[in-house]
């Protein structure tokens, strides 16, 4: 049950994030909006890590470069959304994003998991 609740909350936060980033993009521009989005996220996570985590084990020699792919994709995702959010209604954008997630999920399942 908790997984279902968190999944729904995740969807709500995605739509809210797109709307807030879209408004920020209108005021500052897509690139500056993307920068401030990731900068504030970095600061918040840094504070949470310092306050909430007792032991952080980060070893760059064991780091797989694939770990950084999520951050790179996230930057492009926010940048693209900052560009298109002011141009498309939230309902249409949500539907198109959902379709894109379904298609990419099927492609990943087909090629990675056979």
Backbone as XML, in Angstrom:
<?xml version="1.0"?>
<chain id="A" units="angstrom">
  <residue number="1" name="UNK">
    <atom name="N" x="0.829" y="-1.204" z="0.000"/>
    <atom name="CA" x="0.000" y="0.000" z="0.000"/>
    <atom name="C" x="0.866" y="1.257" z="0.000"/>
  </residue>
  <residue number="2" name="UNK">
    <atom name="N" x="1.980" y="1.231" z="0.747"/>
    <atom name="CA" x="2.845" y="2.406" z="0.809"/>
    <atom name="C" x="3.469" y="2.687" z="-0.548"/>
  </residue>
  <residue number="3" name="UNK">
    <atom name="N" x="3.728" y="1.631" z="-1.323"/>
    <atom name="CA" x="4.290" y="1.815" z="-2.662"/>
    <atom name="C" x="3.312" y="2.547" z="-3.567"/>
  </residue>
  <residue number="4" name="UNK">
    <atom name="N" x="2.050" y="2.231" z="-3.452"/>
    <atom name="CA" x="1.027" y="2.890" z="-4.271"/>
    <atom name="C" x="0.924" y="4.361" z="-3.887"/>
  </residue>
  <residue number="5" name="UNK">
    <atom name="N" x="0.929" y="4.643" z="-2.601"/>
    <atom name="CA" x="0.846" y="6.032" z="-2.132"/>
    <atom name="C" x="2.054" y="6.827" z="-2.611"/>
  </residue>
  <residue number="6" name="UNK">
    <atom name="N" x="3.254" y="6.247" z="-2.471"/>
    <atom name="CA" x="4.456" y="6.949" z="-2.932"/>
    <atom name="C" x="4.472" y="7.125" z="-4.438"/>
  </residue>
  <residue number="7" name="UNK">
    <atom name="N" x="3.942" y="6.170" z="-5.179"/>
    <atom name="CA" x="3.861" y="6.308" z="-6.638"/>
    <atom name="C" x="2.949" y="7.464" z="-7.032"/>
  </residue>
  <residue number="8" name="UNK">
    <atom name="N" x="1.829" y="7.569" z="-6.361"/>
    <atom name="CA" x="0.902" y="8.676" z="-6.631"/>
    <atom name="C" x="1.537" y="10.006" z="-6.250"/>
  </residue>
  <residue number="9" name="UNK">
    <atom name="N" x="2.191" y="10.058" z="-5.083"/>
    <atom name="CA" x="2.867" y="11.288" z="-4.670"/>
    <atom name="C" x="3.993" y="11.659" z="-5.639"/>
  </residue>
  <residue number="10" name="UNK">
    <atom name="N" x="4.669" y="10.662" z="-6.172"/>
    <atom name="CA" x="5.707" y="10.923" z="-7.163"/>
    <atom name="C" x="5.118" y="11.588" z="-8.402"/>
  </residue>
  <residue number="11" name="UNK">
    <atom name="N" x="3.981" y="11.082" z="-8.852"/>
    <atom name="CA" x="3.314" y="11.696" z="-10.007"/>
    <atom name="C" x="2.879" y="13.122" z="-9.729"/>
  </residue>
  <residue number="12" name="UNK">
    <atom name="N" x="2.378" y="13.372" z="-8.528"/>
    <atom name="CA" x="1.964" y="14.726" z="-8.148"/>
    <atom name="C" x="3.168" y="15.663" z="-8.135"/>
  </residue>
  <residue number="13" name="UNK">
    <atom name="N" x="4.269" y="15.214" z="-7.549"/>
    <atom name="CA" x="5.446" y="16.087" z="-7.482"/>
    <atom name="C" x="6.048" y="16.340" z="-8.866"/>
  </residue>
  <residue number="14" name="UNK">
    <atom name="N" x="5.934" y="15.380" z="-9.771"/>
    <atom name="CA" x="6.435" y="15.599" z="-11.138"/>
    <atom name="C" x="5.646" y="16.703" z="-11.812"/>
  </residue>
  <residue number="15" name="UNK">
    <atom name="N" x="4.320" y="16.660" z="-11.706"/>
    <atom name="CA" x="3.495" y="17.695" z="-12.326"/>
    <atom name="C" x="3.749" y="19.048" z="-11.671"/>
  </residue>
  <residue number="16" name="UNK">
    <atom name="N" x="3.848" y="19.086" z="-10.338"/>
    <atom name="CA" x="4.136" y="20.342" z="-9.651"/>
    <atom name="C" x="5.511" y="20.880" z="-10.037"/>
  </residue>
  <residue number="17" name="UNK">
    <atom name="N" x="6.488" y="20.000" z="-10.117"/>
    <atom name="CA" x="7.837" y="20.414" z="-10.498"/>
    <atom name="C" x="7.853" y="21.011" z="-11.894"/>
  </residue>
  <residue number="18" name="UNK">
    <atom name="N" x="7.153" y="20.377" z="-12.821"/>
    <atom name="CA" x="7.093" y="20.915" z="-14.187"/>
    <atom name="C" x="6.469" y="22.299" z="-14.201"/>
  </residue>
  <residue number="19" name="UNK">
    <atom name="N" x="5.398" y="22.475" z="-13.446"/>
    <atom name="CA" x="4.713" y="23.773" z="-13.426"/>
    <atom name="C" x="5.599" y="24.854" z="-12.817"/>
  </residue>
  <residue number="20" name="UNK">
    <atom name="N" x="6.235" y="24.548" z="-11.691"/>
    <atom name="CA" x="7.109" y="25.528" z="-11.045"/>
    <atom name="C" x="8.307" y="25.857" z="-11.938"/>
  </residue>
  <residue number="21" name="UNK">
    <atom name="N" x="8.917" y="24.834" z="-12.525"/>
    <atom name="CA" x="10.046" y="25.074" z="-13.421"/>
    <atom name="C" x="9.632" y="25.837" z="-14.667"/>
  </residue>
  <residue number="22" name="UNK">
    <atom name="N" x="8.424" y="25.597" z="-15.141"/>
    <atom name="CA" x="7.921" y="26.349" z="-16.297"/>
    <atom name="C" x="7.762" y="27.828" z="-15.983"/>
  </residue>
  <residue number="23" name="UNK">
    <atom name="N" x="7.236" y="28.134" z="-14.793"/>
    <atom name="CA" x="7.111" y="29.537" z="-14.394"/>
    <atom name="C" x="8.482" y="30.176" z="-14.219"/>
  </residue>
  <residue number="24" name="UNK">
    <atom name="N" x="9.410" y="29.437" z="-13.628"/>
    <atom name="CA" x="10.773" y="29.935" z="-13.471"/>
    <atom name="C" x="11.421" y="30.175" z="-14.831"/>
  </residue>
  <residue number="25" name="UNK">
    <atom name="N" x="11.165" y="29.290" z="-15.762"/>
    <atom name="CA" x="11.717" y="29.419" z="-17.109"/>
    <atom name="C" x="11.175" y="30.656" z="-17.819"/>
  </residue>
  <residue number="26" name="UNK">
    <atom name="N" x="9.905" y="30.968" z="-17.602"/>
    <atom name="CA" x="9.321" y="32.176" z="-18.207"/>
    <atom name="C" x="10.004" y="33.438" z="-17.684"/>
  </residue>
  <residue number="27" name="UNK">
    <atom name="N" x="10.336" y="33.450" z="-16.401"/>
    <atom name="CA" x="10.941" y="34.640" z="-15.792"/>
    <atom name="C" x="12.426" y="34.762" z="-16.070"/>
  </residue>
  <residue number="28" name="UNK">
    <atom name="N" x="13.152" y="33.617" z="-16.071"/>
    <atom name="CA" x="14.609" y="33.671" z="-16.149"/>
    <atom name="C" x="15.187" y="33.125" z="-17.451"/>
  </residue>
  <residue number="29" name="UNK">
    <atom name="N" x="14.465" y="32.273" z="-18.124"/>
    <atom name="CA" x="14.991" y="31.587" z="-19.294"/>
    <atom name="C" x="15.204" y="30.116" z="-18.977"/>
  </residue>
  <residue number="30" name="UNK">
    <atom name="N" x="15.248" y="29.303" z="-20.018"/>
    <atom name="CA" x="15.323" y="27.854" z="-19.831"/>
    <atom name="C" x="16.634" y="27.421" z="-19.186"/>
  </residue>
  <residue number="31" name="UNK">
    <atom name="N" x="17.750" y="27.984" z="-19.627"/>
    <atom name="CA" x="19.051" y="27.564" z="-19.099"/>
    <atom name="C" x="19.245" y="28.001" z="-17.644"/>
  </residue>
  <residue number="32" name="UNK">
    <atom name="N" x="18.867" y="29.228" z="-17.330"/>
    <atom name="CA" x="19.002" y="29.695" z="-15.957"/>
    <atom name="C" x="18.046" y="28.945" z="-15.035"/>
  </residue>
  <residue number="33" name="UNK">
    <atom name="N" x="16.842" y="28.661" z="-15.522"/>
    <atom name="CA" x="15.889" y="27.897" z="-14.725"/>
    <atom name="C" x="16.403" y="26.497" z="-14.420"/>
  </residue>
  <residue number="34" name="UNK">
    <atom name="N" x="17.027" y="25.871" z="-15.413"/>
    <atom name="CA" x="17.608" y="24.547" z="-15.204"/>
    <atom name="C" x="18.741" y="24.608" z="-14.190"/>
  </residue>
  <residue number="35" name="UNK">
    <atom name="N" x="19.584" y="25.633" z="-14.311"/>
    <atom name="CA" x="20.690" y="25.778" z="-13.365"/>
    <atom name="C" x="20.176" y="25.930" z="-11.945"/>
  </residue>
  <residue number="36" name="UNK">
    <atom name="N" x="19.212" y="26.828" z="-11.722"/>
    <atom name="CA" x="18.711" y="27.053" z="-10.371"/>
    <atom name="C" x="17.962" y="25.836" z="-9.837"/>
  </residue>
  <residue number="37" name="UNK">
    <atom name="N" x="17.307" y="25.102" z="-10.691"/>
    <atom name="CA" x="16.639" y="23.876" z="-10.270"/>
    <atom name="C" x="17.653" y="22.896" z="-9.697"/>
  </residue>
  <residue number="38" name="UNK">
    <atom name="N" x="18.728" y="22.645" z="-10.422"/>
    <atom name="CA" x="19.724" y="21.686" z="-9.950"/>
    <atom name="C" x="20.579" y="22.248" z="-8.819"/>
  </residue>
  <residue number="39" name="UNK">
    <atom name="N" x="20.835" y="23.533" z="-8.824"/>
    <atom name="CA" x="21.624" y="24.136" z="-7.752"/>
    <atom name="C" x="20.889" y="24.050" z="-6.422"/>
  </residue>
  <residue number="40" name="UNK">
    <atom name="N" x="19.604" y="24.408" z="-6.401"/>
    <atom name="CA" x="18.849" y="24.333" z="-5.150"/>
    <atom name="C" x="18.668" y="22.881" z="-4.713"/>
  </residue>
  <residue number="41" name="UNK">
    <atom name="N" x="18.488" y="21.970" z="-5.676"/>
    <atom name="CA" x="18.404" y="20.548" z="-5.330"/>
    <atom name="C" x="19.695" y="20.043" z="-4.721"/>
  </residue>
  <residue number="42" name="UNK">
    <atom name="N" x="20.831" y="20.494" z="-5.269"/>
    <atom name="CA" x="22.127" y="20.093" z="-4.742"/>
    <atom name="C" x="22.316" y="20.595" z="-3.309"/>
  </residue>
  <residue number="43" name="UNK">
    <atom name="N" x="21.975" y="21.855" z="-3.076"/>
    <atom name="CA" x="22.123" y="22.428" z="-1.734"/>
    <atom name="C" x="21.228" y="21.688" z="-0.744"/>
  </residue>
  <residue number="44" name="UNK">
    <atom name="N" x="19.977" y="21.422" z="-1.120"/>
    <atom name="CA" x="19.062" y="20.715" z="-0.221"/>
    <atom name="C" x="19.577" y="19.317" z="0.097"/>
  </residue>
  <residue number="45" name="UNK">
    <atom name="N" x="20.027" y="18.581" z="-0.898"/>
    <atom name="CA" x="20.528" y="17.232" z="-0.652"/>
    <atom name="C" x="21.815" y="17.254" z="0.163"/>
  </residue>
  <residue number="46" name="UNK">
    <atom name="N" x="22.650" y="18.258" z="-0.048"/>
    <atom name="CA" x="23.876" y="18.375" z="0.741"/>
    <atom name="C" x="23.538" y="18.581" z="2.219"/>
  </residue>
  <residue number="47" name="UNK">
    <atom name="N" x="22.579" y="19.453" z="2.501"/>
    <atom name="CA" x="22.160" y="19.696" z="3.885"/>
    <atom name="C" x="21.554" y="18.420" z="4.479"/>
  </residue>
  <residue number="48" name="UNK">
    <atom name="N" x="20.695" y="17.740" z="3.721"/>
    <atom name="CA" x="20.084" y="16.513" z="4.228"/>
    <atom name="C" x="21.128" y="15.433" z="4.486"/>
  </residue>
  <residue number="49" name="UNK">
    <atom name="N" x="22.136" y="15.344" z="3.629"/>
    <atom name="CA" x="23.185" y="14.357" z="3.842"/>
    <atom name="C" x="24.005" y="14.673" z="5.082"/>
  </residue>
  <residue number="50" name="UNK">
    <atom name="N" x="24.309" y="15.951" z="5.283"/>
    <atom name="CA" x="25.109" y="16.337" z="6.442"/>
    <atom name="C" x="24.320" y="16.124" z="7.727"/>
  </residue>
  <residue number="51" name="UNK">
    <atom name="N" x="23.045" y="16.475" z="7.717"/>
    <atom name="CA" x="22.225" y="16.377" z="8.919"/>
    <atom name="C" x="21.781" y="14.944" z="9.191"/>
  </residue>
  <residue number="52" name="UNK">
    <atom name="N" x="21.385" y="14.220" z="8.140"/>
    <atom name="CA" x="20.710" y="12.952" z="8.367"/>
    <atom name="C" x="21.528" y="11.696" z="8.220"/>
  </residue>
  <residue number="53" name="UNK">
    <atom name="N" x="22.672" y="11.754" z="7.610"/>
    <atom name="CA" x="23.433" y="10.538" z="7.361"/>
    <atom name="C" x="24.669" y="10.525" z="8.254"/>
  </residue>
  <residue number="54" name="UNK">
    <atom name="N" x="24.835" y="9.437" z="8.980"/>
    <atom name="CA" x="25.967" y="9.325" z="9.891"/>
    <atom name="C" x="27.250" y="8.944" z="9.159"/>
  </residue>
  <residue number="55" name="UNK">
    <atom name="N" x="27.115" y="8.058" z="8.190"/>
    <atom name="CA" x="28.302" y="7.539" z="7.525"/>
    <atom name="C" x="28.062" y="7.547" z="6.017"/>
  </residue>
  <residue number="56" name="UNK">
    <atom name="N" x="28.858" y="8.313" z="5.303"/>
    <atom name="CA" x="28.765" y="8.369" z="3.846"/>
    <atom name="C" x="30.059" y="7.806" z="3.287"/>
  </residue>
  <residue number="57" name="UNK">
    <atom name="N" x="29.930" y="6.748" z="2.513"/>
    <atom name="CA" x="31.099" y="6.101" z="1.929"/>
    <atom name="C" x="31.098" y="6.343" z="0.427"/>
  </residue>
  <residue number="58" name="UNK">
    <atom name="N" x="31.868" y="7.331" z="-0.004"/>
    <atom name="CA" x="31.968" y="7.649" z="-1.422"/>
    <atom name="C" x="33.394" y="7.359" z="-1.858"/>
  </residue>
  <residue number="59" name="UNK">
    <atom name="N" x="33.527" y="6.447" z="-2.788"/>
    <atom name="CA" x="34.841" y="6.080" z="-3.294"/>
    <atom name="C" x="34.836" y="6.253" z="-4.808"/>
  </residue>
  <residue number="60" name="UNK">
    <atom name="N" x="35.566" y="7.234" z="-5.298"/>
    <atom name="CA" x="35.553" y="7.508" z="-6.724"/>
    <atom name="C" x="36.268" y="6.440" z="-7.537"/>
  </residue>
  <residue number="61" name="UNK">
    <atom name="N" x="37.179" y="5.694" z="-6.935"/>
    <atom name="CA" x="37.867" y="4.662" z="-7.691"/>
    <atom name="C" x="36.955" y="3.471" z="-7.991"/>
  </residue>
  <residue number="62" name="UNK">
    <atom name="N" x="35.891" y="3.301" z="-7.229"/>
    <atom name="CA" x="34.926" y="2.222" z="-7.467"/>
    <atom name="C" x="33.702" y="2.707" z="-8.242"/>
  </residue>
  <residue number="63" name="UNK">
    <atom name="N" x="33.700" y="3.976" z="-8.625"/>
    <atom name="CA" x="32.537" y="4.573" z="-9.246"/>
    <atom name="C" x="32.401" y="4.110" z="-10.690"/>
  </residue>
  <residue number="64" name="UNK">
    <atom name="N" x="31.215" y="3.670" z="-11.022"/>
    <atom name="CA" x="30.883" y="3.313" z="-12.384"/>
    <atom name="C" x="30.365" y="4.578" z="-13.081"/>
  </residue>
  <residue number="65" name="UNK">
    <atom name="N" x="30.850" y="4.858" z="-14.261"/>
    <atom name="CA" x="30.432" y="6.072" z="-14.965"/>
    <atom name="C" x="28.941" y="6.066" z="-15.300"/>
  </residue>
  <residue number="66" name="UNK">
    <atom name="N" x="28.321" y="4.895" z="-15.330"/>
    <atom name="CA" x="26.884" y="4.824" z="-15.595"/>
    <atom name="C" x="26.068" y="5.489" z="-14.481"/>
  </residue>
  <residue number="67" name="UNK">
    <atom name="N" x="26.675" y="5.631" z="-13.293"/>
    <atom name="CA" x="25.965" y="6.268" z="-12.185"/>
    <atom name="C" x="25.648" y="7.729" z="-12.504"/>
  </residue>
  <residue number="68" name="UNK">
    <atom name="N" x="26.444" y="8.353" z="-13.326"/>
    <atom name="CA" x="26.240" y="9.759" z="-13.650"/>
    <atom name="C" x="25.232" y="9.963" z="-14.776"/>
  </residue>
  <residue number="69" name="UNK">
    <atom name="N" x="24.852" y="8.896" z="-15.450"/>
    <atom name="CA" x="23.934" y="9.008" z="-16.573"/>
    <atom name="C" x="22.579" y="9.561" z="-16.141"/>
  </residue>
  <residue number="70" name="UNK">
    <atom name="N" x="22.110" y="9.178" z="-14.958"/>
    <atom name="CA" x="20.826" y="9.687" z="-14.470"/>
    <atom name="C" x="20.835" y="11.195" z="-14.287"/>
  </residue>
  <residue number="71" name="UNK">
    <atom name="N" x="21.929" y="11.730" z="-13.780"/>
    <atom name="CA" x="22.039" y="13.179" z="-13.611"/>
    <atom name="C" x="22.081" y="13.905" z="-14.944"/>
  </residue>
  <residue number="72" name="UNK">
    <atom name="N" x="22.805" y="13.332" z="-15.896"/>
    <atom name="CA" x="22.897" y="13.947" z="-17.231"/>
    <atom name="C" x="21.537" y="13.932" z="-17.910"/>
  </residue>
  <residue number="73" name="UNK">
    <atom name="N" x="20.845" y="12.804" z="-17.845"/>
    <atom name="CA" x="19.508" y="12.719" z="-18.436"/>
    <atom name="C" x="18.564" y="13.677" z="-17.717"/>
  </residue>
  <residue number="74" name="UNK">
    <atom name="N" x="18.701" y="13.793" z="-16.403"/>
    <atom name="CA" x="17.848" y="14.704" z="-15.637"/>
    <atom name="C" x="18.027" y="16.150" z="-16.046"/>
  </residue>
  <residue number="75" name="UNK">
    <atom name="N" x="19.266" y="16.559" z="-16.308"/>
    <atom name="CA" x="19.511" y="17.937" z="-16.748"/>
    <atom name="C" x="18.819" y="18.189" z="-18.078"/>
  </residue>
  <residue number="76" name="UNK">
    <atom name="N" x="18.970" y="17.253" z="-19.014"/>
    <atom name="CA" x="18.312" y="17.438" z="-20.310"/>
    <atom name="C" x="16.792" y="17.391" z="-20.176"/>
  </residue>
  <residue number="77" name="UNK">
    <atom name="N" x="16.283" y="16.557" z="-19.275"/>
    <atom name="CA" x="14.843" y="16.490" z="-19.045"/>
    <atom name="C" x="14.307" y="17.830" z="-18.545"/>
  </residue>
  <residue number="78" name="UNK">
    <atom name="N" x="14.947" y="18.393" z="-17.539"/>
    <atom name="CA" x="14.496" y="19.676" z="-16.997"/>
    <atom name="C" x="14.635" y="20.782" z="-18.040"/>
  </residue>
  <residue number="79" name="UNK">
    <atom name="N" x="15.729" y="20.775" z="-18.789"/>
    <atom name="CA" x="15.919" y="21.784" z="-19.828"/>
    <atom name="C" x="14.826" y="21.702" z="-20.884"/>
  </residue>
  <residue number="80" name="UNK">
    <atom name="N" x="14.533" y="20.498" z="-21.352"/>
    <atom name="CA" x="13.477" y="20.328" z="-22.353"/>
    <atom name="C" x="12.129" y="20.762" z="-21.791"/>
  </residue>
  <residue number="81" name="UNK">
    <atom name="N" x="11.842" y="20.364" z="-20.564"/>
    <atom name="CA" x="10.569" y="20.760" z="-19.959"/>
    <atom name="C" x="10.492" y="22.266" z="-19.767"/>
  </residue>
  <residue number="82" name="UNK">
    <atom name="N" x="11.594" y="22.909" z="-19.386"/>
    <atom name="CA" x="11.582" y="24.362" z="-19.222"/>
    <atom name="C" x="11.302" y="25.067" z="-20.540"/>
  </residue>
  <residue number="83" name="UNK">
    <atom name="N" x="11.681" y="24.452" z="-21.630"/>
    <atom name="CA" x="11.426" y="25.056" z="-22.940"/>
    <atom name="C" x="9.979" y="24.841" z="-23.372"/>
  </residue>
  <residue number="84" name="UNK">
    <atom name="N" x="9.418" y="23.640" z="-23.133"/>
    <atom name="CA" x="8.088" y="23.349" z="-23.678"/>
    <atom name="C" x="6.927" y="23.619" z="-22.734"/>
  </residue>
  <residue number="85" name="UNK">
    <atom name="N" x="7.158" y="23.685" z="-21.438"/>
    <atom name="CA" x="6.043" y="23.894" z="-20.496"/>
    <atom name="C" x="5.265" y="25.173" z="-20.782"/>
  </residue>
  <residue number="86" name="UNK">
    <atom name="N" x="5.925" y="26.297" z="-21.067"/>
    <atom name="CA" x="5.133" y="27.503" z="-21.346"/>
    <atom name="C" x="4.311" y="27.425" z="-22.637"/>
  </residue>
  <residue number="87" name="UNK">
    <atom name="N" x="4.578" y="26.439" z="-23.477"/>
    <atom name="CA" x="3.927" y="26.356" z="-24.795"/>
    <atom name="C" x="2.795" y="25.336" z="-24.863"/>
  </residue>
  <residue number="88" name="UNK">
    <atom name="N" x="2.722" y="24.423" z="-23.890"/>
    <atom name="CA" x="1.739" y="23.335" z="-23.924"/>
    <atom name="C" x="0.956" y="23.338" z="-22.619"/>
  </residue>
  <residue number="89" name="UNK">
    <atom name="N" x="-0.329" y="23.013" z="-22.708"/>
    <atom name="CA" x="-1.136" y="22.956" z="-21.487"/>
    <atom name="C" x="-0.668" y="21.803" z="-20.604"/>
  </residue>
  <residue number="90" name="UNK">
    <atom name="N" x="-0.854" y="21.949" z="-19.291"/>
    <atom name="CA" x="-0.391" y="20.899" z="-18.374"/>
    <atom name="C" x="-1.005" y="19.523" z="-18.630"/>
  </residue>
  <residue number="91" name="UNK">
    <atom name="N" x="-2.267" y="19.475" z="-19.027"/>
    <atom name="CA" x="-2.916" y="18.187" z="-19.270"/>
    <atom name="C" x="-2.298" y="17.492" z="-20.483"/>
  </residue>
  <residue number="92" name="UNK">
    <atom name="N" x="-2.123" y="18.233" z="-21.576"/>
    <atom name="CA" x="-1.527" y="17.662" z="-22.785"/>
    <atom name="C" x="-0.095" y="17.227" z="-22.502"/>
  </residue>
  <residue number="93" name="UNK">
    <atom name="N" x="0.664" y="18.055" z="-21.780"/>
    <atom name="CA" x="2.046" y="17.716" z="-21.459"/>
    <atom name="C" x="2.118" y="16.452" z="-20.600"/>
  </residue>
  <residue number="94" name="UNK">
    <atom name="N" x="1.208" y="16.320" z="-19.645"/>
    <atom name="CA" x="1.180" y="15.129" z="-18.803"/>
    <atom name="C" x="0.860" y="13.885" z="-19.632"/>
  </residue>
  <residue number="95" name="UNK">
    <atom name="N" x="-0.098" y="13.986" z="-20.523"/>
    <atom name="CA" x="-0.447" y="12.841" z="-21.376"/>
    <atom name="C" x="0.705" y="12.464" z="-22.299"/>
  </residue>
  <residue number="96" name="UNK">
    <atom name="N" x="1.341" y="13.451" z="-22.920"/>
    <atom name="CA" x="2.460" y="13.163" z="-23.812"/>
    <atom name="C" x="3.646" y="12.574" z="-23.044"/>
  </residue>
  <residue number="97" name="UNK">
    <atom name="N" x="3.894" y="13.090" z="-21.846"/>
    <atom name="CA" x="4.972" y="12.539" z="-21.019"/>
    <atom name="C" x="4.676" y="11.098" z="-20.633"/>
  </residue>
  <residue number="98" name="UNK">
    <atom name="N" x="3.430" y="10.826" z="-20.305"/>
    <atom name="CA" x="3.030" y="9.467" z="-19.945"/>
    <atom name="C" x="3.224" y="8.509" z="-21.121"/>
  </residue>
  <residue number="99" name="UNK">
    <atom name="N" x="2.836" y="8.945" z="-22.309"/>
    <atom name="CA" x="3.027" y="8.120" z="-23.501"/>
    <atom name="C" x="4.518" y="7.881" z="-23.746"/>
  </residue>
  <residue number="100" name="UNK">
    <atom name="N" x="5.330" y="8.925" z="-23.590"/>
    <atom name="CA" x="6.770" y="8.778" z="-23.757"/>
    <atom name="C" x="7.366" y="7.811" z="-22.742"/>
  </residue>
  <residue number="101" name="UNK">
    <atom name="N" x="6.889" y="7.846" z="-21.507"/>
    <atom name="CA" x="7.375" y="6.924" z="-20.483"/>
    <atom name="C" x="6.987" y="5.488" z="-20.809"/>
  </residue>
  <residue number="102" name="UNK">
    <atom name="N" x="5.763" y="5.302" z="-21.290"/>
    <atom name="CA" x="5.335" y="3.949" z="-21.659"/>
    <atom name="C" x="6.170" y="3.390" z="-22.802"/>
  </residue>
  <residue number="103" name="UNK">
    <atom name="N" x="6.372" y="4.187" z="-23.834"/>
    <atom name="CA" x="7.138" y="3.722" z="-24.990"/>
    <atom name="C" x="8.582" y="3.435" z="-24.602"/>
  </residue>
  <residue number="104" name="UNK">
    <atom name="N" x="9.209" y="4.353" z="-23.868"/>
    <atom name="CA" x="10.606" y="4.123" z="-23.489"/>
    <atom name="C" x="10.721" y="2.938" z="-22.538"/>
  </residue>
  <residue number="105" name="UNK">
    <atom name="N" x="9.748" y="2.744" z="-21.661"/>
    <atom name="CA" x="9.742" y="1.569" z="-20.779"/>
    <atom name="C" x="9.639" y="0.272" z="-21.564"/>
  </residue>
  <residue number="106" name="UNK">
    <atom name="N" x="8.814" y="0.262" z="-22.617"/>
    <atom name="CA" x="8.698" y="-0.943" z="-23.445"/>
    <atom name="C" x="9.982" y="-1.200" z="-24.219"/>
  </residue>
  <residue number="107" name="UNK">
    <atom name="N" x="10.627" y="-0.145" z="-24.703"/>
    <atom name="CA" x="11.879" y="-0.318" z="-25.438"/>
    <atom name="C" x="12.978" y="-0.847" z="-24.506"/>
  </residue>
  <residue number="108" name="UNK">
    <atom name="N" x="13.062" y="-0.292" z="-23.305"/>
    <atom name="CA" x="14.063" y="-0.767" z="-22.345"/>
    <atom name="C" x="13.792" y="-2.222" z="-21.963"/>
  </residue>
  <residue number="109" name="UNK">
    <atom name="N" x="12.527" y="-2.554" z="-21.712"/>
    <atom name="CA" x="12.186" y="-3.933" z="-21.380"/>
    <atom name="C" x="12.550" y="-4.872" z="-22.521"/>
  </residue>
  <residue number="110" name="UNK">
    <atom name="N" x="12.291" y="-4.458" z="-23.763"/>
    <atom name="CA" x="12.563" y="-5.316" z="-24.911"/>
    <atom name="C" x="14.053" y="-5.552" z="-25.104"/>
  </residue>
  <residue number="111" name="UNK">
    <atom name="N" x="14.866" y="-4.508" z="-24.987"/>
    <atom name="CA" x="16.280" y="-4.653" z="-25.271"/>
    <atom name="C" x="17.119" y="-5.088" z="-24.075"/>
  </residue>
  <residue number="112" name="UNK">
    <atom name="N" x="16.764" y="-4.661" z="-22.884"/>
    <atom name="CA" x="17.569" y="-4.991" z="-21.710"/>
    <atom name="C" x="17.104" y="-6.292" z="-21.066"/>
  </residue>
  <residue number="113" name="UNK">
    <atom name="N" x="15.797" y="-6.460" z="-20.949"/>
    <atom name="CA" x="15.260" y="-7.629" z="-20.239"/>
    <atom name="C" x="14.656" y="-8.687" z="-21.165"/>
  </residue>
  <residue number="114" name="UNK">
    <atom name="N" x="14.818" y="-8.521" z="-22.469"/>
    <atom name="CA" x="14.299" y="-9.453" z="-23.482"/>
    <atom name="C" x="12.796" y="-9.606" z="-23.359"/>
  </residue>
</chain>
